[in-house]
């Protein structure tokens, strides 16, 4: 048993990425190195969060608002800068597109050698921090296409099939990193004593159906009739239970492992929904599609959506294939209310 435990402790994230690619060509090395930098960012953010209650000037509002007019938390800014710093020294990533920055951040010394772009939400669900509840970082990696001479990063405005890797870091009771490079979805748990993310679940399989539906029912009065019909259906039928943590990564993580469905549909206030496409919904859709689940806007696969702008929002229905299909049957009102 001791030997098995030792072997497991040796399956670090970068080793796993190389193994996944079964080749040690330049792409494999690059992706392994990029994942390693993301792991470093996760460790730095995790360390900062674990002491956030004790340090001055970490929690609370930064006194600024981001491009969506949302008040920015100091932690949002810290985490955003962590990702920039870890990639500055990497030589791999030329551009970073983040929820916290109106325009992509370019690292000139890495361009054009570093042909990769990191799209990320540095801290998602930061309002949970004030209650010491889980938050997460979400990321996707794309290859730059063209020279982007005008600095508009127009090549990022392509559908989610252009993602070559995606994942998230969940800062919960343990810090976990979940990723996919298109060959299954794998979870790693940070062992703080080693400072390493160690493989904890390989090839996660999302059940075809689950009892959980995860949605903010406080928005009921803002939904259209098909969405209300779906909620009435799950209220009426036995076997459903509601779980909603208010932070996307934690709610997603539960569905990824246990099945069920997470929804953030359009509302009267936000017809396009609240969640962003490029660095929230598309990375999670990439994962869910590779763990046997599905991700939809309610009428279209998330991975097929072509954004018109960097910070575009989208409605999101994501989880078990059967449960996403049930929601779609209401949304496409192809179903008679039963
Ligand atoms: P609501 C957090 O602000 C966030 O962006 C996601 O992490 C989360 O899923 C959602 O918004 C919660 O939004 O409207 O239910 O509070």
Boltz pocket constraint, residues with backbone or C-beta under 6 A from the ligand:
constraints:
  - pocket:
      binder: B
      contacts: [[A, 124], [A, 125], [A, 126], [A, 127], [A, 216], [A, 246], [A, 247], [A, 248], [A, 249], [A, 274], [A, 275]]
      max_distance: 6.0
